[in-house]
Amino acid sequence: MTDWILFIPELYTLAAVGVFFFLCLCRARPGRDYAAAMVLSAGGLVLTVCTAGFEGLVFEGVYQVDLYSQVFKALIYSGFFLTVCLCADLSGVDKARHSEFYLLLCLSTLAMMLLASSVHLLTIYISLEISSYSLYVLVYFRRGYPKGAEPAFQYFVFGAASSAVMLFGFALVYGAFGTAHMAELMGQVPARINEPLVFTGFVLSLSGFFFKLAVFPFHFWAPEAYEAAPHQVSAYIATASKVAAIAILVRMIAMTGGQGDRMAWVLIFLSVASMTAGNLAAMAQKDIKRLLAFSSVAHAGYVMIGILCANAMGYAGAVFYGLSLMVMKFTCFMVVVKAADGGRNIKTDALAGLHQRAPVLALALLLALFGLAGLPPTIGFTAKLLVFKAAMDQGLLWLVIIAMFNVVISLYYYLGVLKAAYFIAPAAQPRAIAVSLPFRLLALAMIVFMVAGGLYPRYMMALAGAMTAGLFP
């Protein structure tokens, strides 16, 4: 199979970026831009799914196309498409900038797709940077936000610092092995992972991915960026961006072959700290977007449990967790977009009486929050079960107990949101939320997926297992 055929989804997305660039040069027409974004994102998703079976190496072996990368590309494209579905009312962004908004969203998606297939340290770094810089600008797109550009600048500074540390780590790894190809590193790293130079280089190298996943202590940008960004951008960061981070983090940790006690303890510390810090901070939040940001920090800790196990079930569990997280977080932001007037931020009490104002949204929110809390019969329950089972197989029962304590803590703030939606009457006459038929169908699709993923996870688990089977040395 020729190189260009393997690269078709990326070429299509690059062409889509070109279309949005052309639209930026034309007169602003939000309706036209939204229609173009819907068509291009849907076409890209179909094309990416159709090429999921492609395999091969591209560009002198620095770009690997396999089941693992292709499925992750489909998930990233799903995040892009779902985010565009929320943009019918893009009231949080100036109308003159809608085409630029879609351009940056599409460019970030392309960079994340490149990240999923990158198997060379240089291409990983460049892909991560392109993706991150697009998001820095998108956070700044919020119209009339009181704090202005401060959160976007803070996001940029934290991102630039973590990138510098990551690049230094890459340099140490390259100095130790004399190669930046992951295929060659995979054969040498397991035997030398405990050497100070290799261990330090690896830990520093992972900082950029920890930043993207919002793992403690790389998470300080998250609540500010989530709060300041347009709702659609926050949804994109919480879904597609997290999936891309999990893709590259699993691939990097797999290079160690499960060797290295020091590395395992570093990952365990980050996991426990993320779960605990994220959940405790979320308890104090009233703004729903800040609550979801700290919730993402906590879930980064749960994902890390699967990754640090460094075995087949752990990697498959982390991949499954990424999929479930994307669906549940998107559903929460879908409700935020519809419940907030004019793109403003809302607090928990703004959801009062939601079950009367929009029953389908209230049901979707209930299942999404049940899933995030790890309650059956949702996909979130199955995801937690998989990573906890992987940890117990590795003899990490105490880590699972800590995680379970954190699950109990998280129930406090998840149930607090549901209490407002179902059991608190609004202060004034409740205003019905207009939910269009396409939006209602989208909500129903999320409901079905969350329940089906919890009750019948077999096929998704089998796919996650097949994806990660090729990661072992």
C-alpha positions as CSV (number, residue, x, y, z in Angstrom):
1,M,0.0,0.0,0.0
2,T,1.5,3.4,-1.0
3,D,2.3,6.1,1.5
4,W,-0.4,8.5,0.3
5,I,-3.2,6.1,0.7
6,L,-2.3,5.4,4.3
7,F,-2.3,9.2,4.8
8,I,-5.7,9.8,3.3
9,P,-7.5,10.9,6.5
10,E,-4.8,13.4,7.3
11,L,-4.8,14.7,3.7
12,Y,-8.5,15.2,3.8
13,T,-8.3,17.1,7.1
14,L,-5.5,19.2,5.7
15,A,-7.7,20.1,2.7
16,A,-10.5,20.9,5.2
17,V,-8.1,23.3,6.9
18,G,-7.5,24.9,3.5
19,V,-11.3,25.3,3.0
20,F,-11.7,27.1,6.4
21,F,-8.6,29.3,5.5
22,F,-10.3,30.3,2.3
23,L,-13.6,31.1,4.2
24,C,-11.6,33.3,6.6
25,L,-10.7,35.4,3.6
26,C,-14.3,35.8,2.5
27,R,-17.1,37.9,4.1
28,A,-18.2,36.6,7.5
29,R,-21.3,34.4,7.2
30,P,-21.8,32.2,10.3
31,G,-24.5,30.0,8.7
32,R,-22.3,29.1,5.8
33,D,-19.3,28.4,8.1
34,Y,-21.4,26.1,10.3
35,A,-22.7,24.2,7.4
36,A,-19.2,23.8,6.0
37,A,-17.9,22.6,9.3
38,M,-20.8,20.0,9.7
39,V,-20.2,18.6,6.2
40,L,-16.4,18.5,6.4
41,S,-16.3,17.0,10.0
42,A,-18.9,14.4,9.1
43,G,-17.1,13.5,5.9
44,G,-13.8,13.2,7.8
45,L,-15.3,11.0,10.5
46,V,-16.7,8.6,7.9
47,L,-13.4,8.5,6.0
48,T,-11.4,7.9,9.2
49,V,-13.7,5.1,10.2
50,C,-13.4,3.5,6.7
51,T,-9.6,3.5,6.9
52,A,-9.4,1.9,10.3
53,G,-8.0,-1.3,8.9
54,F,-5.0,0.4,7.1
55,E,-1.5,-0.6,8.3
56,G,2.0,0.4,7.3
57,L,4.9,2.8,7.9
58,V,5.1,6.2,6.3
59,F,7.8,8.8,5.8
60,E,10.9,6.6,6.5
61,G,9.3,4.9,9.5
62,V,8.5,8.0,11.6
63,Y,4.8,7.7,11.1
64,Q,3.0,4.4,11.9
65,V,-0.5,3.6,10.7
66,D,-2.0,0.6,12.6
67,L,-5.3,-0.3,14.3
68,Y,-4.2,1.5,17.5
69,S,-3.6,4.8,15.8
70,Q,-6.5,4.6,13.3
71,V,-9.1,3.9,16.0
72,F,-7.7,6.8,18.1
73,K,-8.0,9.0,15.0
74,A,-11.6,8.0,14.7
75,L,-12.2,8.9,18.3
76,I,-10.5,12.3,17.9
77,Y,-12.6,13.0,14.8
78,S,-15.7,12.0,16.7
79,G,-14.7,14.6,19.3
80,F,-14.3,17.2,16.5
81,F,-17.7,16.3,14.9
82,L,-19.5,16.3,18.2
83,T,-18.1,19.6,19.1
84,V,-19.2,21.1,15.7
85,C,-22.7,19.7,16.5
86,L,-22.7,22.1,19.5
87,C,-21.9,25.1,17.4
88,A,-25.3,25.8,15.9
89,D,-25.6,28.5,18.5
90,L,-22.0,29.8,18.7
91,S,-23.1,32.9,20.7
92,G,-19.9,32.9,22.8
93,V,-17.8,33.8,19.8
94,D,-17.9,36.9,17.7
95,K,-19.7,36.3,14.4
96,A,-16.8,37.7,12.4
97,R,-14.5,35.0,13.8
98,H,-16.5,31.9,13.3
99,S,-14.5,30.8,10.2
100,E,-11.3,31.3,12.2
101,F,-12.8,29.3,15.1
102,Y,-13.5,26.3,12.8
103,L,-10.0,26.7,11.2
104,L,-8.2,26.4,14.5
105,L,-10.5,23.5,15.6
106,C,-9.8,21.6,12.5
107,L,-6.0,22.3,12.6
108,S,-5.9,21.1,16.2
109,T,-7.7,17.9,15.1
110,L,-5.2,17.3,12.4
111,A,-2.3,17.7,14.8
112,M,-3.9,15.3,17.2
113,M,-4.3,12.7,14.4
114,L,-0.6,13.1,13.6
115,L,0.2,12.7,17.3
116,A,-1.7,9.3,17.4
117,S,0.5,7.9,14.6
118,S,3.8,9.6,15.5
119,V,6.6,7.1,16.4
120,H,9.5,9.5,16.4
121,L,10.2,11.9,19.2
122,L,10.5,14.9,16.8
123,T,7.2,14.3,15.1
124,I,5.6,13.8,18.5
125,Y,6.9,17.1,19.7
126,I,5.8,19.0,16.6
127,S,2.3,17.5,16.6
128,L,1.8,18.2,20.2
129,E,2.9,21.8,19.8
130,I,0.6,22.5,16.7
131,S,-2.3,21.0,18.6
132,S,-1.6,23.0,21.8
133,Y,-1.1,26.4,20.1
134,S,-4.4,26.1,18.3
135,L,-6.1,25.5,21.7
136,Y,-4.3,28.5,23.3
137,V,-5.9,30.8,20.7
138,L,-9.3,29.1,20.9
139,V,-9.5,29.7,24.6
140,Y,-9.0,33.4,23.9
141,F,-12.0,33.5,21.5
142,R,-14.6,34.0,24.2
143,R,-16.5,37.2,23.6
144,G,-16.9,39.6,26.5
145,Y,-15.2,37.4,29.1
146,P,-14.6,39.6,32.2
147,K,-11.0,38.4,32.8
148,G,-10.0,39.0,29.1
149,A,-7.0,37.2,27.8
150,E,-5.5,36.3,31.2
151,P,-6.6,32.6,31.3
152,A,-5.5,32.0,27.7
153,F,-2.1,33.6,28.5
154,Q,-1.9,31.5,31.7
155,Y,-2.7,28.4,29.6
156,F,0.0,29.3,27.1
157,V,2.7,29.9,29.8
158,F,2.0,26.6,31.5
159,G,2.0,24.8,28.1
160,A,5.2,26.4,27.0
161,A,6.9,25.5,30.3
162,S,5.8,21.9,30.1
163,S,6.9,21.7,26.4
164,A,10.4,23.0,27.3
165,V,10.7,20.4,30.0
166,M,9.5,17.7,27.6
167,L,11.9,18.7,25.0
168,F,14.8,18.5,27.5
169,G,13.6,15.0,28.4
170,F,13.6,14.0,24.7
171,A,17.2,15.3,24.5
172,L,18.3,13.2,27.4
173,V,16.6,10.1,25.9
174,Y,18.3,10.8,22.6
175,G,21.6,11.3,24.3
176,A,21.3,7.9,26.1
177,F,20.3,5.8,23.2
178,G,21.4,7.7,20.1
179,T,18.0,7.3,18.4
180,A,14.7,9.0,18.5
181,H,12.7,6.2,16.7
182,M,10.3,4.6,19.1
183,A,10.7,1.2,17.4
184,E,14.4,1.2,18.3
185,L,13.9,2.6,21.7
186,M,11.3,-0.1,22.5
187,G,14.1,-2.7,22.2
188,Q,16.5,-0.9,24.5
189,V,14.6,1.0,27.1
190,P,13.3,-1.9,29.3
191,A,16.8,-3.1,30.1
192,R,18.0,0.4,31.0
193,I,15.0,2.2,32.4
194,N,16.5,2.3,36.0
195,E,19.6,4.1,34.8
196,P,19.5,7.7,36.2
197,L,19.9,9.3,32.8
198,V,17.2,7.2,31.1
199,F,14.8,7.4,34.0
200,T,15.2,11.2,34.3
201,G,14.8,11.6,30.5
202,F,11.7,9.5,30.5
203,V,10.0,11.3,33.4
204,L,10.7,14.7,31.9
205,S,9.5,13.5,28.5
206,L,6.2,12.6,29.8
207,S,5.5,16.1,31.3
208,G,4.0,17.4,28.0
209,F,1.5,14.6,27.9
210,F,0.7,14.9,31.6
211,F,-0.1,18.6,30.9
212,K,-2.5,17.7,28.1
213,L,-4.2,15.1,30.3
214,A,-4.3,17.6,33.2
215,V,-2.5,15.3,35.6
216,F,-1.6,16.8,39.0
217,P,0.6,19.0,39.3
218,F,0.3,19.9,35.6
219,H,-3.4,20.7,35.9
220,F,-3.4,24.4,37.1
221,W,-4.4,25.7,33.7
222,A,-7.5,23.5,33.5
223,P,-10.1,25.3,35.7
224,E,-9.2,28.7,34.4
225,A,-9.1,27.6,30.7
226,Y,-12.4,25.6,31.0
227,E,-14.1,28.6,32.6
228,A,-12.8,31.2,30.2
229,A,-13.2,29.3,26.9
230,P,-16.3,29.2,24.8
231,H,-18.4,26.2,25.9
232,Q,-17.7,24.4,22.7
233,V,-13.9,24.8,23.1
234,S,-14.2,23.5,26.7
235,A,-16.0,20.5,25.4
236,Y,-13.4,19.9,22.8
237,I,-10.5,20.1,25.3
238,A,-12.4,17.7,27.7
239,T,-13.0,15.1,24.9
240,A,-10.8,15.0,21.8
241,S,-7.7,16.5,23.6
242,K,-7.9,14.0,26.4
243,V,-8.3,11.1,24.0
244,A,-5.1,12.2,22.1
245,A,-3.2,12.5,25.3
246,I,-4.2,9.0,26.4
247,A,-3.1,7.7,22.9
248,I,0.4,9.0,23.1
249,L,0.8,8.4,26.9
250,V,0.0,4.7,26.5
251,R,2.4,4.4,23.6
252,M,5.2,6.1,25.5
253,I,4.7,4.0,28.7
254,A,4.5,0.8,26.6
255,M,8.1,1.5,25.5
256,T,9.3,0.6,29.0
257,G,7.9,-2.9,28.7
258,G,6.5,-2.7,32.2
259,Q,10.0,-2.5,33.6
260,G,11.2,0.1,36.2
261,D,10.0,0.3,39.8
262,R,10.9,3.9,40.1
263,M,8.8,4.8,37.0
264,A,5.9,2.8,38.5
265,W,6.1,4.7,41.7
266,V,6.2,8.1,39.9
267,L,3.0,7.1,38.0
268,I,1.3,5.8,41.2
269,F,2.0,9.1,43.0
270,L,0.6,11.1,40.1
271,S,-2.4,8.9,39.9
272,V,-3.2,9.2,43.7
273,A,-2.5,12.9,43.7
274,S,-4.7,13.6,40.7
275,M,-7.6,11.6,42.0
276,T,-7.5,13.2,45.4
277,A,-6.7,16.8,44.4
278,G,-9.2,16.8,41.6
279,N,-12.1,15.4,43.7
280,L,-11.5,17.6,46.7
281,A,-11.2,20.8,44.6
282,A,-14.4,19.9,42.6
283,M,-16.4,19.7,45.9
284,A,-16.0,23.4,46.4
285,Q,-17.1,24.4,42.8
286,K,-20.4,26.0,42.0
287,D,-19.5,27.0,38.4
288,I,-20.3,23.8,36.3
289,K,-17.4,24.3,33.9
290,R,-14.9,24.6,36.8
291,L,-16.5,21.5,38.4
292,L,-16.0,19.6,35.2
293,A,-12.4,20.8,34.9
294,F,-11.5,19.5,38.3
295,S,-13.5,16.3,37.5
296,S,-11.2,15.9,34.5
297,V,-8.1,16.1,36.8
298,A,-9.6,13.3,39.0
299,H,-10.3,11.2,35.9
300,A,-6.8,11.6,34.7
301,G,-5.8,9.8,37.9
302,Y,-8.2,6.9,37.2
303,V,-6.8,6.6,33.6
304,M,-3.3,6.6,35.1
305,I,-4.2,3.4,37.1
306,G,-4.7,1.5,33.9
307,I,-1.6,2.9,32.2
308,L,0.8,2.3,35.2
309,C,-0.2,-1.4,35.3
310,A,1.7,-1.7,32.0
311,N,-0.1,-4.9,31.0
312,A,-2.6,-5.9,28.4
313,M,-5.7,-5.3,30.6
314,G,-4.3,-2.1,31.9
315,Y,-3.7,-0.6,28.5
316,A,-7.0,-1.8,27.1
317,G,-8.8,-0.4,30.2
318,A,-7.1,3.0,29.7
319,V,-8.3,3.1,26.1
320,F,-11.8,2.1,27.1
321,Y,-11.7,4.7,29.8
322,G,-10.8,7.3,27.2
323,L,-13.7,6.4,25.1
324,S,-16.2,6.5,28.0
325,L,-14.8,9.8,29.2
326,M,-15.3,11.4,25.8
327,V,-18.9,10.4,25.7
328,M,-19.8,11.3,29.3
329,K,-17.9,14.7,29.2
330,F,-19.5,15.6,25.9
331,T,-22.9,14.9,27.2
332,C,-22.3,17.2,30.2
333,F,-21.2,20.0,28.0
334,M,-24.1,19.4,25.6
335,V,-26.4,20.2,28.6
336,V,-24.3,23.3,29.5
337,V,-24.5,24.7,26.0
338,K,-28.3,24.4,25.9
339,A,-28.9,25.5,29.5
340,A,-26.7,28.7,29.2
341,D,-28.2,31.7,27.6
342,G,-25.9,33.7,25.3
343,G,-22.9,31.5,26.0
344,R,-22.6,32.7,29.6
345,N,-21.3,30.5,32.4
346,I,-23.8,28.9,34.7
347,K,-23.7,27.7,38.2
348,T,-25.2,24.5,39.6
349,D,-28.4,26.1,40.7
350,A,-29.1,27.3,37.1
351,L,-30.1,23.7,36.4
352,A,-33.0,23.8,38.8
353,G,-36.0,22.1,37.3
354,L,-34.1,20.8,34.3
355,H,-36.2,17.6,34.3
356,Q,-39.3,19.8,33.6
357,R,-37.7,22.2,31.2
358,A,-35.9,19.6,29.0
359,P,-36.5,16.0,30.1
360,V,-34.2,14.4,27.5
361,L,-31.3,16.6,28.5
362,A,-32.0,15.9,32.2
363,L,-31.9,12.1,31.5
364,A,-28.7,12.4,29.5
365,L,-27.1,14.5,32.3
366,L,-28.2,11.9,34.9
367,L,-26.6,9.0,33.0
368,A,-23.4,11.0,32.2
369,L,-22.9,12.0,35.9
370,F,-23.7,8.4,37.0
371,G,-21.0,7.3,34.5
372,L,-18.5,9.8,35.7
373,A,-19.2,8.7,39.3
374,G,-18.7,5.0,38.2
375,L,-22.3,3.9,38.9
376,P,-23.9,1.0,37.0
377,P,-25.3,0.4,34.4
378,T,-23.3,3.0,32.6
379,I,-20.2,2.9,30.5
380,G,-18.3,4.7,33.2
381,F,-18.9,1.9,35.6
382,T,-17.4,-0.6,33.2
383,A,-14.4,1.7,32.5
384,K,-13.6,1.9,36.2
385,L,-14.1,-1.8,36.7
386,L,-11.5,-2.5,33.9
387,V,-8.8,-0.3,35.3
388,F,-9.4,-1.4,38.9
389,K,-9.3,-5.1,37.8
390,A,-6.0,-4.5,36.1
391,A,-4.6,-2.9,39.2
392,M,-5.7,-5.8,41.4
393,D,-4.1,-8.3,39.0
394,Q,-0.8,-6.4,39.6
395,G,-1.2,-6.7,43.4
396,L,-2.2,-3.0,43.8
397,L,-5.2,-3.6,46.0
398,W,-4.3,-0.6,48.2
399,L,-4.3,1.7,45.2
400,V,-7.8,0.4,44.2
401,I,-9.0,1.1,47.8
402,I,-7.7,4.7,47.5
403,A,-9.5,5.1,44.2
404,M,-12.7,3.8,45.7
405,F,-12.5,6.4,48.5
406,N,-12.2,9.0,45.7
407,V,-15.2,7.6,43.9
408,V,-17.2,8.1,47.1
409,I,-15.9,11.7,47.4
410,S,-16.9,12.4,43.8
411,L,-20.5,11.2,44.5
412,Y,-20.9,14.4,46.6
413,Y,-20.6,16.9,43.8
414,Y,-22.0,14.7,41.0
415,L,-25.2,14.1,43.0
416,G,-25.2,17.8,43.9
417,V,-25.7,18.7,40.3
418,L,-28.4,16.0,39.9
419,K,-30.1,17.3,43.0
420,A,-30.4,20.7,41.3
421,A,-31.7,19.2,38.0
422,Y,-34.3,16.9,39.6
423,F,-35.2,18.0,43.1
424,I,-34.8,21.8,43.3
425,A,-37.6,23.9,42.0
426,P,-36.5,27.1,40.1
427,A,-37.0,30.4,41.9
428,A,-39.1,31.8,39.1
429,Q,-41.4,30.3,36.6
430,P,-39.3,27.6,34.8
431,R,-38.4,28.5,31.2
432,A,-38.6,25.6,28.8
433,I,-35.3,24.9,27.0
434,A,-35.8,24.7,23.3
435,V,-34.3,21.4,22.1
436,S,-34.4,20.9,18.3
437,L,-35.0,17.5,16.8
438,P,-31.4,16.9,15.7
439,F,-30.2,17.9,19.2
440,R,-32.8,15.6,20.8
441,L,-31.6,12.7,18.6
442,L,-28.0,13.5,19.5
443,A,-28.9,13.4,23.2
444,L,-30.8,10.1,22.7
445,A,-27.7,8.7,20.9
446,M,-25.5,9.6,23.9
447,I,-28.0,8.0,26.3
448,V,-28.1,4.7,24.3
449,F,-24.3,4.6,24.0
450,M,-23.7,5.2,27.7
451,V,-26.2,2.4,28.7
452,A,-25.1,0.0,25.9
453,G,-21.4,0.5,26.8
454,G,-22.3,-0.4,30.4
455,L,-24.5,-3.4,29.7
456,Y,-22.8,-4.8,26.6
457,P,-19.1,-3.7,26.7
458,R,-17.8,-6.9,25.1
459,Y,-17.2,-5.6,21.6
460,M,-15.6,-2.4,22.7
461,M,-13.4,-4.3,25.2
462,A,-12.3,-6.6,22.4
463,L,-11.5,-3.7,20.1
464,A,-9.5,-2.0,22.9
465,G,-7.6,-5.3,23.5
466,A,-6.8,-5.7,19.8
467,M,-5.6,-2.1,19.5
468,T,-3.1,-2.4,22.3
469,A,-1.9,-5.9,21.5
470,G,0.8,-4.5,19.2
471,L,2.3,-2.2,21.8
472,F,4.3,-4.8,23.6
473,P,8.0,-5.2,22.7
